[in-house]
Amino acid sequence: MVDTARLVSRSPVPGIQSRRDSIAVVAGENYTVSARNSSPAVTQTILVAAVCAALTGLTLVTQAVPAIRQEPQEPIRAEARLVNLFVTVRDRNQRIVTDLSAQDFRVFEDGQEQKIEFFSRELSLPITLGVLLDTSISVERILEEEKQAALRFLARVLRHGDLALVISFDVNVDLLSDFTDSLAQLEGGIRRATINAPLPDGPLPRAGPVGTRLYDAIWLACQEKLRREAGRKALLILSDAVDAGSQMRLEQALEAAQRSDTVIHFVVITDPGFYGFGGPSGAGVARRLAEQTGGRAIFLRDEKRLDEAFEQIAQELRSQYTLGYYSSNNRRDGKFRKVEVRVNRSGVKVLSRKGYYAPAAAN
């Protein structure tokens, strides 16, 4: 496991705190969520929580009987089966399709068709976004261009009600800016990103990256930060996608993203001057993380097309469909369930997460 000193804040700005009293999360622990102008499918949990809070407050005044105090717990158990899917659809020319209706979609869980209970086209639902910057030695030559492009992306995509944070990863994983809606604070965090490489251990140069804790950064961002948030959640990762030195494995990083309902978008850019011909490739890793969570992996040969890549991701973040269904599988077994979204239109590609982990029964 990653040690508890894991997500170290470098932010010198006073008053920037975690949005929760603690960012440490114990596996299986109950947690609360917050919503900001969410759609009906997303706000269902919040409404139930509000009712429970109101009823709890009432018992303090009226000394209600135990049966009344227990009444809200049944909706909470049922609510755990509500599954939200954020879906992007593109046509053959990679243009986003925005004219679909609920009747155009079909959802299957473990091969069984599910009834879609909620549907909406999302153009303004708030986003909780994590920006992960690779600051290992392998990106030294292109880091400044990446930072500038990331700043332009945030200025382009963030709107009222959105929150974002910035994390860098190399031999360490550092929180450069915690959740905020301030572009100035996010800019400050991105500008503080610097190359951090381990000291050489001998007279000969090492081949390839020696400190790129990509999997640790994904796990920490999802498990300790995004897991406690509600609504649309995404990670934007700028890296060559080659991990070196993580304590977490790829499977654990992916599971953390799936359990936190986080979409991963990758902008993969490799400096050929560092790796040379036939160097390591993170293409498979980037594709797997993106495809399994409903995101995209965009591959660039140089930094000149960074803005174009960011624009594609910005379009997808702002042009999604929301589908919600109650799973026909009532078992609280904690197992992974495969989800497939189909569209009744030829020649389109659907981006949505490939599954989720069912809630586990309380011990």
C-alpha positions as CSV (number, residue, x, y, z in Angstrom):
1,M,0.0,0.0,0.0
2,V,1.0,3.6,-0.5
3,D,2.3,5.1,2.7
4,T,0.2,7.6,4.7
5,A,2.5,10.5,3.8
6,R,1.4,9.9,0.3
7,L,-0.3,13.0,-1.1
8,V,2.0,15.8,-0.1
9,S,0.7,19.3,-0.6
10,R,3.1,21.8,-2.1
11,S,0.5,24.6,-2.2
12,P,1.8,27.7,-0.3
13,V,-1.5,29.5,-0.6
14,P,-3.2,30.0,2.8
15,G,-6.6,28.6,3.3
16,I,-6.5,26.0,0.6
17,Q,-7.8,22.9,2.4
18,S,-9.2,19.6,1.4
19,R,-12.9,19.7,0.9
20,R,-13.2,17.1,3.6
21,D,-11.8,17.0,7.1
22,S,-9.5,14.1,6.0
23,I,-8.4,12.8,2.7
24,A,-7.5,9.4,4.0
25,V,-10.0,6.7,3.0
26,V,-10.2,3.2,4.5
27,A,-11.3,0.6,2.1
28,G,-15.0,-0.2,2.7
29,E,-15.6,2.9,4.9
30,N,-18.8,4.8,4.4
31,Y,-18.4,8.3,3.0
32,T,-20.5,11.3,2.0
33,V,-20.8,13.1,-1.3
34,S,-21.6,16.6,-2.4
35,A,-23.6,17.6,-5.5
36,R,-23.6,20.9,-7.5
37,N,-26.6,21.4,-9.8
38,S,-26.7,17.7,-10.6
39,S,-29.1,16.0,-13.0
40,P,-32.0,13.9,-11.6
41,A,-30.0,10.7,-11.8
42,V,-27.1,12.2,-9.9
43,T,-29.1,14.1,-7.3
44,Q,-31.1,11.0,-6.3
45,T,-28.6,10.2,-3.5
46,I,-28.4,13.8,-2.3
47,L,-32.2,14.0,-2.0
48,V,-32.3,10.8,0.0
49,A,-29.5,12.1,2.3
50,A,-31.4,15.4,2.7
51,V,-34.6,13.6,3.7
52,C,-32.6,11.5,6.2
53,A,-31.0,14.6,7.7
54,A,-34.3,16.3,8.1
55,L,-35.9,13.3,9.7
56,T,-33.0,12.9,12.1
57,G,-33.3,16.6,13.1
58,L,-37.0,16.1,13.7
59,T,-36.4,13.2,16.2
60,L,-34.4,15.5,18.4
61,V,-37.4,17.7,18.9
62,T,-40.3,15.3,18.9
63,Q,-38.6,12.2,20.5
64,A,-40.0,10.1,17.7
65,V,-40.3,6.4,18.2
66,P,-37.5,4.1,16.9
67,A,-39.6,2.9,13.9
68,I,-39.8,6.4,12.5
69,R,-36.0,6.9,13.0
70,Q,-35.3,3.8,11.0
71,E,-37.7,4.6,8.1
72,P,-35.2,6.5,5.9
73,Q,-32.7,3.6,5.8
74,E,-34.6,1.5,3.3
75,P,-34.3,4.1,0.5
76,I,-30.6,4.4,1.2
77,R,-30.2,0.6,0.6
78,A,-32.2,0.8,-2.6
79,E,-30.3,3.8,-3.8
80,A,-27.0,1.9,-3.7
81,R,-28.3,0.1,-6.8
82,L,-28.7,3.2,-8.9
83,V,-26.1,3.3,-11.7
84,N,-25.1,6.5,-13.5
85,L,-23.5,6.5,-16.9
86,F,-22.0,9.4,-18.7
87,V,-21.9,8.7,-22.4
88,T,-20.2,10.4,-25.4
89,V,-21.1,9.4,-28.9
90,R,-19.1,10.3,-32.0
91,D,-19.8,9.6,-35.7
92,R,-17.5,8.3,-38.4
93,N,-15.9,11.7,-38.8
94,Q,-15.2,12.0,-35.1
95,R,-17.9,14.6,-34.7
96,I,-19.9,14.5,-31.4
97,V,-23.5,13.3,-31.9
98,T,-25.9,15.5,-29.9
99,D,-29.4,14.6,-31.3
100,L,-30.0,11.3,-29.7
101,S,-33.0,10.5,-27.5
102,A,-33.5,8.0,-24.7
103,Q,-35.1,5.6,-27.2
104,D,-31.8,5.5,-29.1
105,F,-30.0,3.9,-26.1
106,R,-29.9,0.4,-24.7
107,V,-28.0,-0.6,-21.6
108,F,-26.8,-4.1,-20.6
109,E,-25.4,-5.3,-17.3
110,D,-23.6,-8.6,-17.4
111,G,-25.6,-9.4,-20.6
112,Q,-29.0,-8.5,-19.1
113,E,-30.8,-5.5,-20.6
114,Q,-31.6,-2.8,-18.0
115,K,-34.5,-0.3,-18.0
116,I,-33.2,3.3,-18.4
117,E,-34.9,5.4,-15.7
118,F,-33.2,8.7,-16.2
119,F,-31.9,10.4,-19.4
120,S,-30.6,13.9,-20.1
121,R,-28.3,15.7,-22.4
122,E,-25.6,17.3,-20.3
123,L,-24.1,20.5,-21.5
124,S,-23.6,22.3,-18.2
125,L,-23.5,19.7,-15.4
126,P,-20.6,20.6,-13.1
127,I,-17.4,18.7,-13.4
128,T,-14.9,17.7,-10.8
129,L,-11.6,17.5,-12.6
130,G,-8.1,16.3,-11.6
131,V,-5.1,17.3,-13.8
132,L,-2.1,15.0,-13.4
133,L,1.2,16.2,-14.7
134,D,4.1,13.9,-15.4
135,T,7.2,15.7,-14.0
136,S,9.7,12.9,-14.4
137,I,13.0,13.3,-16.3
138,S,11.5,11.8,-19.5
139,V,9.4,14.9,-20.1
140,E,12.0,17.5,-19.2
141,R,12.2,19.0,-22.7
142,I,8.5,19.3,-23.2
143,L,7.2,20.1,-19.7
144,E,6.8,23.9,-20.3
145,E,4.7,23.4,-23.4
146,E,2.6,20.9,-21.5
147,K,2.1,23.3,-18.6
148,Q,1.0,26.1,-21.0
149,A,-1.4,23.9,-22.8
150,A,-2.9,22.7,-19.5
151,L,-3.5,26.3,-18.4
152,R,-5.3,27.0,-21.7
153,F,-7.4,23.9,-21.3
154,L,-8.5,24.8,-17.8
155,A,-9.4,28.3,-18.9
156,R,-11.4,26.8,-21.8
157,V,-13.3,24.1,-20.0
158,L,-14.0,25.2,-16.4
159,R,-17.3,27.0,-15.7
160,H,-19.2,28.2,-12.7
161,G,-19.7,25.3,-10.3
162,D,-16.7,23.3,-11.5
163,L,-13.8,22.3,-9.3
164,A,-10.3,21.2,-10.2
165,L,-7.1,20.1,-8.6
166,V,-3.5,19.7,-9.8
167,I,-1.2,16.8,-9.0
168,S,2.3,16.1,-10.2
169,F,4.1,12.8,-10.2
170,D,7.7,11.7,-10.6
171,V,9.6,10.0,-7.8
172,N,6.9,11.5,-5.6
173,V,3.2,12.3,-5.9
174,D,2.6,15.9,-5.0
175,L,-0.6,17.9,-4.5
176,L,0.1,21.2,-6.2
177,S,-3.4,22.7,-5.9
178,D,-6.3,21.2,-4.0
179,F,-9.9,21.5,-5.2
180,T,-10.7,25.0,-6.2
181,D,-12.7,27.0,-8.7
182,S,-10.0,29.7,-8.9
183,L,-8.1,29.7,-12.1
184,A,-5.4,31.8,-10.4
185,Q,-4.8,29.1,-7.8
186,L,-4.8,26.3,-10.4
187,E,-2.4,28.3,-12.5
188,G,-0.1,28.8,-9.5
189,G,-0.1,25.0,-8.9
190,I,0.7,24.2,-12.6
191,R,3.5,26.7,-12.7
192,R,5.1,25.1,-9.6
193,A,5.4,21.8,-11.4
194,T,9.1,21.1,-11.9
195,I,11.2,18.1,-13.0
196,N,12.0,15.9,-10.0
197,A,14.4,13.0,-10.8
198,P,16.4,10.7,-8.6
199,L,20.1,11.1,-8.2
200,P,22.3,8.9,-10.4
201,D,23.5,5.8,-8.8
202,G,26.7,5.2,-10.9
203,P,28.9,6.5,-13.7
204,L,26.7,5.1,-16.4
205,P,23.4,6.8,-17.4
206,R,20.2,4.8,-16.8
207,A,18.0,3.8,-19.7
208,G,14.4,4.9,-19.6
209,P,12.4,6.4,-16.7
210,V,13.5,5.7,-13.1
211,G,10.9,7.6,-11.2
212,T,7.4,7.9,-12.7
213,R,4.8,7.0,-10.2
214,L,1.9,7.1,-12.6
215,Y,-0.2,4.3,-11.0
216,D,0.3,5.7,-7.5
217,A,-0.9,9.1,-8.7
218,I,-4.0,7.7,-10.3
219,W,-4.8,5.6,-7.2
220,L,-4.3,8.5,-4.9
221,A,-6.3,11.0,-7.0
222,C,-9.3,8.6,-7.2
223,Q,-9.2,7.0,-3.8
224,E,-8.3,10.0,-1.6
225,K,-9.9,12.9,-3.6
226,L,-12.4,12.1,-6.3
227,R,-14.1,9.1,-4.5
228,R,-15.9,11.5,-2.1
229,E,-17.2,13.7,-4.9
230,A,-20.6,13.4,-6.7
231,G,-21.5,14.1,-10.3
232,R,-19.2,14.0,-13.3
233,K,-15.6,13.2,-12.4
234,A,-12.6,13.0,-14.7
235,L,-8.8,12.8,-14.7
236,L,-6.8,14.5,-17.4
237,I,-3.3,12.9,-17.5
238,L,-0.4,14.3,-19.4
239,S,2.3,11.7,-19.6
240,D,4.2,9.3,-21.7
241,A,2.2,6.7,-19.8
242,V,5.3,4.7,-18.8
243,D,5.2,3.9,-15.1
244,A,8.4,3.3,-13.0
245,G,8.5,2.9,-9.3
246,S,4.8,2.8,-8.3
247,Q,3.8,0.8,-5.3
248,M,0.4,0.3,-6.9
249,R,-0.2,-1.9,-9.9
250,L,-2.0,-1.0,-13.0
251,E,-5.0,-3.1,-12.0
252,Q,-5.2,-1.3,-8.6
253,A,-5.1,2.1,-10.3
254,L,-7.9,1.1,-12.7
255,E,-10.0,-0.3,-9.9
256,A,-9.7,2.9,-7.9
257,A,-10.9,4.8,-11.0
258,Q,-13.9,2.4,-11.5
259,R,-14.9,2.5,-7.8
260,S,-14.8,6.3,-7.8
261,D,-16.8,6.5,-11.1
262,T,-13.9,8.6,-12.6
263,V,-13.4,8.9,-16.3
264,I,-9.7,8.9,-17.4
265,H,-8.6,11.0,-20.4
266,F,-5.0,10.6,-21.5
267,V,-2.9,12.9,-23.6
268,V,0.2,10.7,-24.4
269,I,3.2,12.6,-25.6
270,T,6.7,11.1,-25.8
271,D,9.9,12.9,-26.3
272,P,11.9,10.8,-28.9
273,G,15.0,12.6,-27.9
274,F,14.8,11.0,-24.4
275,Y,13.9,7.4,-25.4
276,G,15.5,7.1,-28.8
277,F,14.4,4.4,-31.2
278,G,12.6,1.4,-29.8
279,G,12.1,2.9,-26.3
280,P,9.3,1.8,-23.9
281,S,5.8,2.6,-24.9
282,G,2.9,3.4,-22.6
283,A,0.3,3.2,-25.4
284,G,-1.3,0.0,-24.1
285,V,-1.6,1.3,-20.6
286,A,-3.2,4.6,-21.7
287,R,-5.7,2.9,-23.9
288,R,-6.8,0.4,-21.3
289,L,-7.3,3.1,-18.6
290,A,-9.2,5.3,-20.9
291,E,-11.4,2.7,-22.6
292,Q,-12.4,0.9,-19.4
293,T,-13.5,4.2,-17.7
294,G,-15.2,5.8,-20.7
295,G,-12.4,8.3,-21.6
296,R,-10.1,8.8,-24.5
297,A,-6.4,8.3,-25.2
298,I,-4.9,10.8,-27.6
299,F,-1.3,10.1,-28.9
300,L,1.0,12.9,-30.0
301,R,4.4,12.8,-31.5
302,D,5.3,16.3,-30.4
303,E,3.9,19.2,-28.3
304,K,2.7,21.2,-31.3
305,R,-0.8,19.6,-31.3
306,L,-1.4,19.7,-27.6
307,D,-4.1,22.4,-27.9
308,E,-5.9,20.3,-30.5
309,A,-5.9,17.3,-28.2
310,F,-7.2,19.3,-25.3
311,E,-10.0,20.8,-27.4
312,Q,-11.2,17.3,-28.2
313,I,-11.4,16.4,-24.6
314,A,-13.1,19.6,-23.7
315,Q,-15.8,18.9,-26.2
316,E,-16.4,15.5,-24.7
317,L,-16.6,16.8,-21.2
318,R,-19.2,19.3,-22.2
319,S,-21.3,17.1,-24.6
320,Q,-22.4,14.0,-22.8
321,Y,-25.6,12.1,-22.2
322,T,-26.5,10.9,-18.7
323,L,-28.2,7.6,-18.4
324,G,-29.4,6.2,-15.1
325,Y,-30.8,2.8,-14.2
326,Y,-31.6,0.6,-11.2
327,S,-29.7,-2.6,-11.5
328,S,-31.8,-5.7,-11.8
329,N,-29.1,-7.5,-9.8
330,N,-30.0,-6.9,-6.1
331,R,-27.0,-8.8,-4.7
332,R,-24.7,-6.8,-2.6
333,D,-21.6,-8.9,-3.3
334,G,-19.0,-6.2,-4.1
335,K,-18.2,-7.8,-7.5
336,F,-17.4,-6.1,-10.7
337,R,-20.3,-5.9,-13.2
338,K,-19.8,-5.4,-16.9
339,V,-21.8,-2.7,-18.6
340,E,-22.4,-2.1,-22.3
341,V,-24.1,0.9,-23.8
342,R,-25.5,0.4,-27.3
343,V,-26.9,3.1,-29.7
344,N,-29.5,2.4,-32.3
345,R,-27.6,4.3,-35.0
346,S,-25.0,2.9,-37.4
347,G,-21.5,4.3,-37.8
348,V,-21.1,5.7,-34.3
349,K,-18.7,5.1,-31.5
350,V,-19.8,5.1,-27.9
351,L,-17.6,6.1,-25.0
352,S,-18.8,5.0,-21.6
353,R,-17.4,3.1,-18.6
354,K,-17.2,-0.6,-19.1
355,G,-18.5,-1.5,-15.7
356,Y,-18.7,-0.8,-12.0
357,Y,-18.3,-2.5,-8.6
358,A,-21.5,-3.4,-6.8
359,P,-21.9,-2.4,-3.2
360,A,-20.8,-4.9,-0.6
361,A,-23.0,-6.1,2.2
362,A,-22.1,-4.6,5.6
363,N,-20.2,-7.0,7.9
